[in-house]
Amino acid sequence: MGNKNLDFLFRPASIAVVGASAVPGKISSIILESLKNSGYGGKVFLVNPGYESIGKERCYPSIASIGEEVDLALYAIPAAGVAESLREAAGRVKGAVIIGGGFGEAGEQGRAFEKEIKDIVRKEGVRVVGPNCMGVYDTVSRLDTFFVPAERVKRPSRGGLSIISQSGSFAVTVMDELAAEGIGVARVVSYGNRVDVNESDCLDFLAADEHTKAVAVYMESVDEGRRFVESASRCSAVKPVMAVKVGRHDAGVLAARSHTGAIAGRYEIYRAAFRKAGVIELEGYEDFMDACKAYGTQEASGGNRVMIITDGGGMGVSIADACSKTGLEVPPLSADLADDLRSVFPPYFSVSNPMDLTGSATDALYAEALEKTMGGEGYDMAIVAALWGPPGLSDGLPALIAEKAGLYGKPVIICSPGGEFSREKTRLFRAGNLPVFSTPESAARAASALAGGAKKVKANG
């Protein structure tokens, strides 16, 4: 609808907060705090006819009274008043984010409000994100419209992963977890009820976005199926695109309808669309998080052949089983590679795949195993399970693994289960920009997502 350019959303030079308030805890007040904390450097206009000023900032009675064009209007007012305010702002703003709920997800009256907004979009050409959404968290433009306090939901740092989510709560939960893992993002969009801007618009923008290296999508439904396939295909041709579709079963369909008013549709249709578009299909929240953690630090692998290196035989077998379940290959060592490793390793090491360095493992032996296996053509990525019991392991191990990983441009995934001591060491792996997973299953899911990116590249290249 209208101009497809989304610069107003991702690169706004000015913002008007409609419904700005000085009352602590109100949505608009939290949004103002989020904008301040994010370091947004553009102009911010406060709009509320009930105030002449808020703090030291002037408050305008309407967008029209600002006297200049505004890139992005943020609406934090009751649903009943949005259409009138948006109609008055048409021609004065390039786009709007409608934060609050009470629209299509809320029944007949809400659907009527939503229809009014759609009519304004169609007639006036103003672009709209939402309603019933969080808007955008953007580390590139340093924009944060999310109305959750930073002390309750941490914001991720700058990174190369972008997330598109129909659900605001899903988006903030993922952001909070990624921040805890030390994994950054480029852009996060919560688009809610999708009266105008949808997942296809966002994919078109992100396909050409140099700051986005991979895209993760949470969706309850798609309203333009053919366009979604076209947009996702264009995006997946140049960078990995992965998606989780919820509302697959009866209970989920009903929940999606009450959440964003979405009509979820038959899952088989979505699965076929994902395959046609080269989208990596994810199975649920855990799969989504594992894939985000993987692509938050790693590139897509060159294939699906995994080398497993550990200091515990049982853990290696568990990881191998988990890899097989996700369709990954765990090929045996070539005869030449096995001979090469036996020439430097003690005879009691299990020189195979998985490779068990036993309780005699040292930092240097882990590095040697990784260098020799990743330096050849036999493997596309490695899962390294470091169990911290062996006395030969030190705090220098994570940095050494990160150094060797950087030599060959192949993904290296860390599986580090265990209790308090092991959990303390995960920060060392994260400092080396290595994704850390606490179970064999999550490590294998992450590897599978990276291999799915490899399949996409080959299919499109």
VENFEN-V125313 format. One record per pair of residues at least 12 apart in sequence whose C-alpha atoms are under 8 Angstrom apart, sorted by sequence separation. I is the first residue (numbers start at 1). J is the second residue. D is the distance in Angstrom with one decimal. If there is no record, write none. Layout:
i=I j=J d=D
i=I j=J d=D
This chain:
i=20 j=32 d=7.8
i=46 j=58 d=6.8
i=47 j=59 d=5.4
i=48 j=60 d=6.0
i=49 j=61 d=3.8
i=134 j=146 d=5.0
i=253 j=265 d=7.8
i=308 j=320 d=7.5
i=370 j=382 d=7.8
i=45 j=58 d=7.8
i=46 j=59 d=4.8
i=47 j=60 d=4.6
i=48 j=61 d=5.1
i=49 j=62 d=6.8
i=134 j=147 d=6.8
i=338 j=351 d=6.4
i=45 j=59 d=7.2
i=46 j=60 d=6.1
i=47 j=61 d=5.7
i=48 j=62 d=6.7
i=338 j=352 d=7.2
i=17 j=32 d=7.8
i=45 j=60 d=7.6
i=47 j=62 d=5.7
i=414 j=429 d=7.8
i=47 j=63 d=6.7
i=82 j=98 d=7.9
i=248 j=264 d=7.3
i=114 j=131 d=8.0
i=171 j=188 d=7.4
i=247 j=264 d=5.8
i=248 j=265 d=7.9
i=139 j=157 d=7.0
i=140 j=158 d=7.3
i=171 j=189 d=7.8
i=246 j=264 d=8.0
i=248 j=266 d=7.0
i=139 j=158 d=5.4
i=153 j=172 d=6.9
i=156 j=175 d=6.1
i=171 j=190 d=6.7
i=248 j=267 d=5.5
i=333 j=352 d=5.9
i=73 j=93 d=6.7
i=139 j=159 d=7.9
i=153 j=173 d=7.5
i=155 j=175 d=6.2
i=156 j=176 d=7.1
i=332 j=352 d=6.3
i=333 j=353 d=6.3
i=345 j=365 d=7.8
i=414 j=434 d=6.8
i=416 j=436 d=6.6
i=417 j=437 d=7.4
i=418 j=438 d=7.5
i=45 j=66 d=7.7
i=72 j=93 d=6.2
i=75 j=96 d=7.3
i=79 j=100 d=6.9
i=154 j=175 d=7.1
i=155 j=176 d=6.3
i=332 j=353 d=5.3
i=413 j=434 d=6.5
i=414 j=435 d=6.0
i=415 j=436 d=5.8
i=416 j=437 d=6.1
i=417 j=438 d=4.4
i=70 j=92 d=6.2
i=71 j=93 d=5.4
i=72 j=94 d=6.2
i=73 j=95 d=6.4
i=74 j=96 d=5.8
i=75 j=97 d=6.1
i=76 j=98 d=6.8
i=78 j=100 d=6.9
i=79 j=101 d=6.8
i=153 j=175 d=7.7
i=154 j=176 d=5.0
i=156 j=178 d=6.2
i=157 j=179 d=7.0
i=163 j=185 d=7.9
i=168 j=190 d=5.2
i=245 j=267 d=7.8
i=306 j=328 d=7.0
i=308 j=330 d=7.8
i=331 j=353 d=6.8
i=412 j=434 d=6.9
i=413 j=435 d=5.7
i=414 j=436 d=4.7
i=415 j=437 d=4.8
i=416 j=438 d=5.1
i=417 j=439 d=5.9
i=69 j=92 d=4.9
i=70 j=93 d=4.7
i=71 j=94 d=4.9
i=72 j=95 d=5.0
i=73 j=96 d=4.5
i=74 j=97 d=4.9
i=75 j=98 d=4.8
i=76 j=99 d=5.6
i=77 j=100 d=6.9
i=78 j=101 d=8.0
i=79 j=102 d=5.7
i=153 j=176 d=5.3
i=156 j=179 d=4.2
i=161 j=184 d=7.1
i=162 j=185 d=5.8
i=165 j=188 d=7.7
i=167 j=190 d=6.1
i=168 j=191 d=7.7
i=199 j=222 d=7.8
i=305 j=328 d=6.4
i=306 j=329 d=6.0
i=307 j=330 d=6.4
i=330 j=353 d=6.8
i=412 j=435 d=8.0
i=413 j=436 d=6.6
i=414 j=437 d=6.1
i=415 j=438 d=5.7
i=416 j=439 d=7.2
i=64 j=88 d=7.3
i=68 j=92 d=7.2
i=69 j=93 d=5.8
i=70 j=94 d=6.7
i=71 j=95 d=6.2
i=72 j=96 d=5.3
i=73 j=97 d=6.3
i=74 j=98 d=6.1
i=75 j=99 d=5.8
i=76 j=100 d=6.0
i=78 j=102 d=7.8
i=79 j=103 d=6.7
i=155 j=179 d=5.9
i=156 j=180 d=8.0
i=159 j=183 d=7.1
i=160 j=184 d=6.9
i=161 j=185 d=4.6
i=162 j=186 d=5.2
i=163 j=187 d=6.4
i=164 j=188 d=5.9
i=165 j=189 d=6.1
i=166 j=190 d=5.5
i=167 j=191 d=7.3
i=168 j=192 d=6.9
i=215 j=239 d=7.6
i=217 j=241 d=7.6
i=219 j=243 d=7.4
i=221 j=245 d=7.6
i=304 j=328 d=5.3
i=305 j=329 d=4.8
i=306 j=330 d=5.1
i=307 j=331 d=7.6
i=330 j=354 d=7.8
i=413 j=437 d=7.9
i=415 j=439 d=6.4
i=63 j=88 d=7.8
i=64 j=89 d=6.4
i=69 j=94 d=7.9
i=72 j=97 d=7.4
i=74 j=99 d=7.0
i=75 j=100 d=7.5
i=154 j=179 d=6.0
i=157 j=182 d=7.5
i=159 j=184 d=4.0
i=160 j=185 d=5.4
i=161 j=186 d=5.5
i=162 j=187 d=4.7
i=163 j=188 d=4.6
i=164 j=189 d=4.9
i=165 j=190 d=4.9
i=166 j=191 d=5.2
i=167 j=192 d=5.9
i=186 j=211 d=6.4
i=187 j=212 d=7.7
i=214 j=239 d=5.5
i=215 j=240 d=6.3
i=216 j=241 d=5.9
i=217 j=242 d=6.1
i=218 j=243 d=5.8
i=219 j=244 d=6.4
i=220 j=245 d=5.9
i=245 j=270 d=7.6
i=304 j=329 d=5.9
i=305 j=330 d=5.8
i=306 j=331 d=7.2
i=415 j=440 d=6.5
i=20 j=46 d=5.7
i=63 j=89 d=5.9
i=154 j=180 d=7.6
i=156 j=182 d=7.2
i=157 j=183 d=7.0
i=158 j=184 d=4.7
i=159 j=185 d=4.1
i=160 j=186 d=5.1
i=161 j=187 d=7.2
i=162 j=188 d=5.6
i=163 j=189 d=6.3
i=164 j=190 d=6.3
i=165 j=191 d=6.5
i=166 j=192 d=4.8
i=186 j=212 d=6.0
i=213 j=239 d=6.1
i=214 j=240 d=4.9
i=215 j=241 d=4.8
i=216 j=242 d=4.9
i=217 j=243 d=4.4
i=218 j=244 d=5.2
i=219 j=245 d=5.1
i=220 j=246 d=5.2
i=305 j=331 d=6.6
i=15 j=42 d=7.4
i=17 j=44 d=7.4
i=19 j=46 d=7.8
i=20 j=47 d=5.8
i=21 j=48 d=7.6
i=156 j=183 d=6.6
i=157 j=184 d=4.5
i=158 j=185 d=5.3
i=159 j=186 d=5.1
i=164 j=191 d=7.8
i=165 j=192 d=7.8
i=166 j=193 d=7.4
i=200 j=227 d=6.7
i=204 j=231 d=5.7
i=207 j=234 d=6.8
i=208 j=235 d=7.9
i=213 j=240 d=7.5
i=214 j=241 d=6.0
i=215 j=242 d=6.3
i=216 j=243 d=5.6
i=217 j=244 d=6.3
i=218 j=245 d=6.3
i=219 j=246 d=6.4
i=220 j=247 d=6.0
i=402 j=429 d=7.7
i=14 j=42 d=5.2
i=15 j=43 d=6.1
i=16 j=44 d=5.8
i=17 j=45 d=6.3
i=18 j=46 d=6.6
i=19 j=47 d=5.9
i=20 j=48 d=5.8
i=64 j=92 d=6.9
i=103 j=131 d=7.1
i=156 j=184 d=5.0
i=157 j=185 d=6.4
i=158 j=186 d=5.8
i=200 j=228 d=5.1
i=203 j=231 d=6.0
i=204 j=232 d=7.8
i=207 j=235 d=4.4
i=218 j=246 d=7.7
i=341 j=369 d=7.5
i=362 j=390 d=7.7
i=382 j=410 d=7.8
i=384 j=412 d=7.1
i=386 j=414 d=7.5
i=415 j=443 d=6.0
i=13 j=42 d=4.9
i=14 j=43 d=4.5
i=15 j=44 d=4.8
i=16 j=45 d=4.5
i=17 j=46 d=5.2
i=18 j=47 d=4.7
i=19 j=48 d=5.1
i=63 j=92 d=7.4
i=103 j=132 d=7.2
i=156 j=185 d=6.2
i=199 j=228 d=7.4
i=203 j=232 d=6.3
i=206 j=235 d=7.2
i=207 j=236 d=7.7
i=361 j=390 d=6.3
i=362 j=391 d=7.9
i=363 j=392 d=6.9
i=381 j=410 d=5.4
i=382 j=411 d=6.5
i=383 j=412 d=5.9
i=384 j=413 d=6.2
i=385 j=414 d=5.9
i=386 j=415 d=6.8
i=387 j=416 d=6.4
i=399 j=428 d=7.3
i=414 j=443 d=7.1
i=12 j=42 d=7.3
i=13 j=43 d=6.5
i=14 j=44 d=5.9
i=15 j=45 d=6.1
i=16 j=46 d=5.8
i=17 j=47 d=5.8
i=18 j=48 d=6.2
i=83 j=113 d=7.1
i=96 j=126 d=7.6
i=98 j=128 d=7.3
i=101 j=131 d=6.4
i=102 j=132 d=7.4
i=201 j=231 d=7.8
i=204 j=234 d=7.5
i=359 j=389 d=7.3
i=360 j=390 d=6.3
i=362 j=392 d=4.4
i=363 j=393 d=5.4
i=380 j=410 d=6.2
i=381 j=411 d=5.0
i=382 j=412 d=4.9
i=383 j=413 d=4.7
i=384 j=414 d=4.9
i=385 j=415 d=4.5
i=386 j=416 d=5.7
i=387 j=417 d=7.2
i=395 j=425 d=7.5
i=398 j=428 d=5.9
i=399 j=429 d=7.1
i=402 j=432 d=5.4
i=413 j=443 d=6.8
i=14 j=45 d=7.7
i=16 j=47 d=6.6
i=79 j=110 d=7.7
i=86 j=117 d=7.8
i=95 j=126 d=5.4
i=96 j=127 d=6.3
i=97 j=128 d=5.8
i=98 j=129 d=6.3
i=99 j=130 d=6.7
i=100 j=131 d=6.3
i=101 j=132 d=4.2
i=200 j=231 d=5.5
i=204 j=235 d=6.8
i=207 j=238 d=6.9
i=341 j=372 d=7.6
i=359 j=390 d=4.9
i=360 j=391 d=7.8
i=361 j=392 d=6.0
i=362 j=393 d=5.0
i=363 j=394 d=6.8
i=366 j=397 d=8.0
i=370 j=401 d=7.6
i=380 j=411 d=7.5
i=381 j=412 d=5.8
i=382 j=413 d=6.2
i=383 j=414 d=5.8
i=384 j=415 d=6.0
i=385 j=416 d=5.7
i=387 j=418 d=7.6
i=398 j=429 d=4.9
i=402 j=433 d=7.4
i=22 j=54 d=5.9
i=94 j=126 d=5.7
i=95 j=127 d=4.5
i=96 j=128 d=4.8
i=97 j=129 d=4.6
i=98 j=130 d=5.2
i=99 j=131 d=5.7
i=100 j=132 d=4.9
i=101 j=133 d=7.6
i=200 j=232 d=7.1
i=203 j=235 d=6.3
i=207 j=239 d=7.4
i=359 j=391 d=7.9
i=360 j=392 d=6.7
i=361 j=393 d=6.8
i=362 j=394 d=7.9
i=381 j=413 d=8.0
i=383 j=415 d=6.8
i=399 j=431 d=8.0
i=402 j=434 d=6.9
i=21 j=54 d=7.2
i=22 j=55 d=7.6
i=80 j=113 d=6.8
i=83 j=116 d=6.2
i=87 j=120 d=6.4
i=91 j=124 d=7.3
i=93 j=126 d=7.1
i=94 j=127 d=6.6
i=95 j=128 d=5.6
i=96 j=129 d=6.2
i=97 j=130 d=6.0
i=98 j=131 d=4.5
i=99 j=132 d=5.5
i=100 j=133 d=6.7
i=133 j=166 d=7.8
i=363 j=396 d=7.1
i=367 j=400 d=6.5
i=371 j=404 d=6.1
i=375 j=408 d=6.4
i=388 j=421 d=7.9
i=395 j=428 d=7.4
i=399 j=432 d=5.8
i=413 j=446 d=7.9
i=79 j=113 d=7.0
i=83 j=117 d=5.6
i=86 j=120 d=7.7
i=90 j=124 d=6.2
i=95 j=129 d=7.9
i=97 j=131 d=7.1
i=98 j=132 d=6.7
i=99 j=133 d=5.1
i=133 j=167 d=7.1
i=134 j=168 d=5.3
i=320 j=354 d=7.1
i=363 j=397 d=5.0
i=367 j=401 d=5.9
i=370 j=404 d=7.0
i=371 j=405 d=7.9
i=374 j=408 d=6.7
i=388 j=422 d=6.4
i=398 j=432 d=6.8
i=413 j=447 d=7.3
i=82 j=117 d=8.0
i=90 j=125 d=7.9
i=91 j=126 d=7.4
i=98 j=133 d=6.9
i=99 j=134 d=5.7
i=133 j=168 d=5.6
i=164 j=199 d=6.8
i=337 j=372 d=7.7
i=366 j=401 d=7.5
i=370 j=405 d=7.7
i=387 j=422 d=7.6
i=90 j=126 d=6.3
i=97 j=133 d=8.0
i=99 j=135 d=6.8
i=220 j=256 d=6.2
i=243 j=279 d=6.7
i=337 j=373 d=7.6
i=374 j=410 d=7.3
i=83 j=120 d=7.8
i=98 j=135 d=7.8
i=241 j=278 d=7.6
i=242 j=279 d=5.3
i=243 j=280 d=6.3
i=244 j=281 d=6.2
i=245 j=282 d=7.7
i=317 j=354 d=6.9
i=363 j=400 d=7.3
i=367 j=404 d=6.6
i=97 j=135 d=6.0
i=164 j=202 d=7.4
i=241 j=279 d=5.2
i=242 j=280 d=4.3
i=243 j=281 d=5.4
i=244 j=282 d=4.8
i=245 j=283 d=7.7
i=246 j=284 d=7.6
i=316 j=354 d=5.4
i=240 j=279 d=7.5
i=241 j=280 d=6.2
i=242 j=281 d=5.9
i=243 j=282 d=5.6
i=244 j=283 d=6.1
i=245 j=284 d=7.8
i=316 j=355 d=7.3
i=240 j=280 d=7.6
i=242 j=282 d=6.7
i=244 j=284 d=6.1
i=316 j=356 d=7.2
i=221 j=262 d=5.9
i=236 j=277 d=7.2
i=237 j=278 d=7.7
i=244 j=285 d=7.9
i=313 j=354 d=7.9
i=220 j=262 d=6.5
i=221 j=263 d=6.2
i=222 j=264 d=7.8
i=236 j=278 d=6.0
i=313 j=355 d=7.9
i=220 j=263 d=7.8
i=221 j=264 d=4.7
i=233 j=276 d=7.7
i=236 j=279 d=6.6
i=313 j=356 d=5.5
i=18 j=62 d=8.0
i=162 j=206 d=7.9
i=220 j=264 d=5.8
i=221 j=265 d=7.0
i=229 j=273 d=6.1
i=233 j=277 d=4.3
i=244 j=288 d=6.8
i=309 j=353 d=7.6
i=310 j=354 d=7.4
i=311 j=355 d=8.0
i=312 j=356 d=5.9
i=334 j=378 d=7.9
i=18 j=63 d=8.0
i=229 j=274 d=7.5
i=232 j=277 d=5.6
i=233 j=278 d=6.2
i=243 j=288 d=7.7
i=308 j=353 d=6.0
i=309 j=354 d=5.9
i=310 j=355 d=6.2
i=311 j=356 d=5.1
i=312 j=357 d=7.3
i=313 j=358 d=7.3
i=333 j=378 d=7.9
i=139 j=185 d=7.0
i=140 j=186 d=6.2
i=232 j=278 d=7.5
i=233 j=279 d=7.7
i=307 j=353 d=6.3
i=308 j=354 d=4.7
i=309 j=355 d=4.9
i=310 j=356 d=5.2
i=311 j=357 d=4.5
i=312 j=358 d=5.8
i=16 j=63 d=7.4
i=139 j=186 d=5.4
i=140 j=187 d=7.3
i=229 j=276 d=7.1
i=230 j=277 d=7.1
i=232 j=279 d=7.0
i=307 j=354 d=6.7
i=308 j=355 d=6.2
i=309 j=356 d=6.4
i=310 j=357 d=6.1
i=311 j=358 d=4.4
i=312 j=359 d=7.4
i=28 j=76 d=5.6
i=138 j=186 d=6.1
i=139 j=187 d=6.3
i=229 j=277 d=5.3
i=309 j=357 d=7.6
i=310 j=358 d=7.7
i=311 j=359 d=6.1
i=27 j=76 d=6.6
i=138 j=187 d=4.4
i=311 j=360 d=8.0
i=137 j=187 d=5.9
i=138 j=188 d=6.2
i=162 j=212 d=5.9
i=311 j=361 d=6.2
i=136 j=187 d=7.3
i=137 j=188 d=5.1
i=160 j=211 d=6.0
i=161 j=212 d=5.8
i=162 j=213 d=7.7
i=164 j=215 d=7.5
i=167 j=218 d=7.4
i=136 j=188 d=5.6
i=137 j=189 d=6.6
i=160 j=212 d=4.9
i=161 j=213 d=5.9
i=162 j=214 d=6.3
i=163 j=215 d=5.8
i=164 j=216 d=6.3
i=165 j=217 d=5.8
i=166 j=218 d=6.2
i=167 j=219 d=7.7
i=136 j=189 d=4.6
i=160 j=213 d=5.0
i=161 j=214 d=5.1
i=162 j=215 d=4.9
i=163 j=216 d=4.8
i=164 j=217 d=4.8
i=165 j=218 d=4.6
i=166 j=219 d=5.5
i=16 j=70 d=6.8
i=135 j=189 d=5.8
i=136 j=190 d=6.3
i=160 j=214 d=6.7
i=161 j=215 d=5.9
i=162 j=216 d=6.4
i=163 j=217 d=5.8
i=164 j=218 d=6.3
i=165 j=219 d=6.2
i=166 j=220 d=6.7
i=15 j=70 d=6.1
i=18 j=73 d=6.8
i=134 j=189 d=7.7
i=135 j=190 d=5.0
i=161 j=216 d=7.6
i=163 j=218 d=7.9
i=14 j=70 d=5.5
i=15 j=71 d=6.1
i=16 j=72 d=6.4
i=17 j=73 d=6.0
i=18 j=74 d=5.8
i=19 j=75 d=6.6
i=20 j=76 d=7.5
i=134 j=190 d=5.3
i=135 j=191 d=6.2
i=13 j=70 d=7.9
i=14 j=71 d=5.3
i=15 j=72 d=4.8
i=16 j=73 d=4.7
i=17 j=74 d=4.8
i=18 j=75 d=4.9
i=19 j=76 d=5.3
i=133 j=190 d=5.6
i=134 j=191 d=7.2
i=309 j=366 d=7.6
i=13 j=71 d=6.3
i=14 j=72 d=6.4
i=15 j=73 d=5.6
i=16 j=74 d=6.1
i=17 j=75 d=6.4
i=18 j=76 d=6.0
i=19 j=77 d=5.4
i=133 j=191 d=5.4
i=134 j=192 d=7.7
i=12 j=71 d=5.4
i=15 j=74 d=7.2
i=17 j=76 d=7.4
i=18 j=77 d=7.0
i=132 j=191 d=7.8
i=133 j=192 d=4.4
i=12 j=72 d=6.3
i=130 j=190 d=7.9
i=131 j=191 d=7.4
i=132 j=192 d=5.1
i=133 j=193 d=7.4
i=240 j=300 d=7.4
i=309 j=369 d=7.4
i=383 j=443 d=7.3
i=130 j=191 d=4.9
i=131 j=192 d=5.9
i=132 j=193 d=6.0
i=309 j=370 d=7.6
i=9 j=71 d=7.9
i=129 j=191 d=5.6
i=130 j=192 d=4.8
i=131 j=193 d=5.5
i=8 j=71 d=5.2
i=9 j=72 d=6.7
i=129 j=192 d=7.6
i=130 j=193 d=5.3
i=131 j=194 d=6.9
i=8 j=72 d=5.8
i=130 j=194 d=5.2
i=131 j=195 d=7.1
i=383 j=447 d=8.0
i=129 j=194 d=6.5
i=130 j=195 d=6.3
i=129 j=195 d=7.2
i=130 j=196 d=7.6
i=307 j=373 d=7.3
i=381 j=447 d=7.8
i=128 j=195 d=7.0
i=129 j=196 d=6.4
i=130 j=197 d=7.6
i=193 j=260 d=5.1
i=128 j=196 d=5.5
i=129 j=197 d=5.3
i=192 j=260 d=6.1
i=193 j=261 d=6.6
i=127 j=196 d=6.6
i=128 j=197 d=6.0
i=129 j=198 d=7.8
i=193 j=262 d=7.4
i=316 j=385 d=7.5
i=127 j=197 d=6.9
i=315 j=385 d=7.5
i=74 j=145 d=7.9
i=140 j=211 d=7.6
i=216 j=288 d=7.8
i=307 j=379 d=6.2
i=305 j=378 d=7.5
i=306 j=379 d=5.8
i=307 j=380 d=7.9
i=309 j=382 d=7.4
i=305 j=379 d=5.1
i=306 j=380 d=6.1
i=307 j=381 d=6.3
i=308 j=382 d=5.8
i=309 j=383 d=6.5
i=310 j=384 d=5.9
i=311 j=385 d=7.2
i=121 j=196 d=7.3
i=305 j=380 d=5.2
i=306 j=381 d=5.2
i=307 j=382 d=4.6
i=308 j=383 d=4.9
i=309 j=384 d=4.9
i=310 j=385 d=4.6
i=311 j=386 d=6.4
i=312 j=387 d=7.0
i=216 j=292 d=7.0
i=304 j=380 d=6.3
i=305 j=381 d=6.6
i=306 j=382 d=5.4
i=307 j=383 d=6.3
i=308 j=384 d=5.9
i=309 j=385 d=6.2
i=310 j=386 d=5.8
i=311 j=387 d=6.3
i=118 j=195 d=6.0
i=303 j=380 d=5.4
i=304 j=381 d=7.6
i=306 j=383 d=7.0
i=308 j=385 d=7.6
i=310 j=387 d=7.4
i=117 j=195 d=7.4
i=118 j=196 d=7.1
i=302 j=380 d=5.5
i=303 j=381 d=8.0
i=301 j=380 d=6.0
i=302 j=381 d=8.0
i=311 j=390 d=8.0
i=301 j=381 d=6.5
i=114 j=195 d=7.1
i=214 j=295 d=6.6
i=8 j=94 d=6.2
i=9 j=95 d=7.2
i=8 j=95 d=6.0
i=105 j=193 d=7.7
i=104 j=193 d=7.1
i=167 j=260 d=7.8
i=166 j=260 d=7.9
i=40 j=141 d=6.9
i=41 j=142 d=7.6
i=40 j=142 d=4.9
i=39 j=142 d=5.9
i=40 j=143 d=5.4
i=38 j=142 d=5.5
i=39 j=143 d=7.5
i=40 j=144 d=7.8
i=38 j=143 d=6.2
i=38 j=144 d=6.1
i=35 j=143 d=6.3
i=302 j=410 d=7.6
i=35 j=144 d=5.3
i=301 j=410 d=6.3
i=34 j=144 d=5.6
i=35 j=145 d=6.6
i=183 j=293 d=6.8
i=301 j=411 d=6.1
i=34 j=145 d=6.5
i=185 j=296 d=7.2
i=299 j=410 d=7.8
i=300 j=411 d=7.5
i=34 j=146 d=6.8
i=184 j=296 d=6.5
i=299 j=411 d=6.6
i=31 j=144 d=7.6
i=34 j=147 d=7.2
i=183 j=296 d=5.9
i=298 j=411 d=5.8
i=31 j=145 d=5.5
i=183 j=297 d=7.1
i=298 j=412 d=7.8
i=31 j=146 d=6.2
i=34 j=149 d=7.2
i=174 j=289 d=7.0
i=178 j=293 d=7.1
i=31 j=147 d=5.0
i=33 j=149 d=8.0
i=34 j=150 d=7.4
i=30 j=147 d=5.3
i=31 j=148 d=7.9
i=30 j=148 d=6.7
i=322 j=440 d=6.3
i=323 j=441 d=7.7
i=326 j=444 d=7.0
i=2 j=121 d=7.5
i=28 j=147 d=7.4
i=30 j=149 d=6.4
i=294 j=413 d=7.7
i=322 j=441 d=5.3
i=326 j=445 d=6.8
i=1 j=121 d=7.1
i=2 j=122 d=7.0
i=27 j=147 d=5.7
i=328 j=448 d=6.5
i=1 j=122 d=6.4
i=319 j=440 d=4.7
i=323 j=444 d=5.1
i=327 j=448 d=7.4
i=3 j=125 d=6.9
i=318 j=440 d=6.3
i=319 j=441 d=6.9
i=322 j=444 d=5.8
i=323 j=445 d=7.7
i=326 j=448 d=6.3
i=2 j=125 d=4.8
i=3 j=126 d=8.0
i=328 j=451 d=7.9
i=1 j=125 d=7.1
i=2 j=126 d=7.0
i=3 j=127 d=7.4
i=319 j=443 d=7.8
i=2 j=127 d=7.1
i=315 j=440 d=7.6
i=319 j=444 d=6.9
i=323 j=448 d=7.7
i=1 j=127 d=7.6
i=10 j=136 d=7.8
i=9 j=136 d=7.5
i=10 j=138 d=7.0
i=132 j=260 d=7.3
i=12 j=141 d=7.8
i=11 j=141 d=5.9
i=10 j=141 d=6.7
i=161 j=292 d=7.4
i=10 j=143 d=7.9
i=161 j=295 d=6.8
i=161 j=296 d=5.5
i=160 j=296 d=6.4
i=297 j=433 d=5.9
i=298 j=434 d=7.7
i=159 j=296 d=6.9
i=297 j=434 d=6.4
i=298 j=435 d=8.0
i=297 j=435 d=6.5
i=294 j=435 d=5.9
i=293 j=435 d=6.1
i=304 j=447 d=8.0
i=304 j=448 d=7.3
i=304 j=451 d=5.0
i=303 j=451 d=5.5
i=301 j=450 d=5.4
i=302 j=451 d=7.1
i=300 j=450 d=4.6
i=301 j=451 d=5.4
i=304 j=454 d=7.8
i=299 j=450 d=7.2
i=300 j=451 d=6.4
i=303 j=454 d=5.5
i=105 j=257 d=6.7
i=106 j=258 d=7.1
i=290 j=442 d=6.2
i=294 j=446 d=5.5
i=300 j=452 d=7.7
i=301 j=453 d=6.9
i=302 j=454 d=5.3
i=303 j=455 d=7.1
i=105 j=258 d=5.2
i=290 j=443 d=7.5
i=293 j=446 d=7.5
i=294 j=447 d=7.5
i=300 j=453 d=5.0
i=301 j=454 d=5.4
i=105 j=259 d=5.7
i=291 j=445 d=7.1
i=300 j=454 d=5.6
i=105 j=260 d=4.9
i=106 j=261 d=7.8
i=287 j=442 d=7.6
i=290 j=445 d=6.4
i=291 j=446 d=5.0
i=294 j=449 d=7.7
i=295 j=450 d=7.2
i=104 j=260 d=6.9
i=105 j=261 d=4.2
i=286 j=442 d=7.7
i=290 j=446 d=5.1
i=294 j=450 d=7.1
i=104 j=261 d=5.4
i=105 j=262 d=8.0
i=287 j=445 d=6.4
i=291 j=449 d=5.6
i=287 j=446 d=7.6
i=291 j=450 d=7.6
i=280 j=449 d=6.9
i=280 j=452 d=5.8
i=280 j=453 d=7.0
i=280 j=456 d=8.0
i=279 j=456 d=7.5
i=278 j=456 d=5.5
i=278 j=459 d=7.8
i=1 j=196 d=6.7
i=6 j=201 d=7.8
i=6 j=202 d=7.9
i=4 j=201 d=7.1
i=6 j=205 d=6.9
i=5 j=205 d=7.8
i=241 j=453 d=7.8
i=240 j=453 d=5.3
i=240 j=456 d=7.3
i=239 j=457 d=8.0
i=237 j=456 d=7.3
i=238 j=457 d=7.7
i=236 j=456 d=7.0
i=237 j=457 d=6.7
i=236 j=457 d=7.9
i=237 j=460 d=5.6
i=237 j=461 d=7.7
i=182 j=430 d=6.7
i=181 j=430 d=7.3
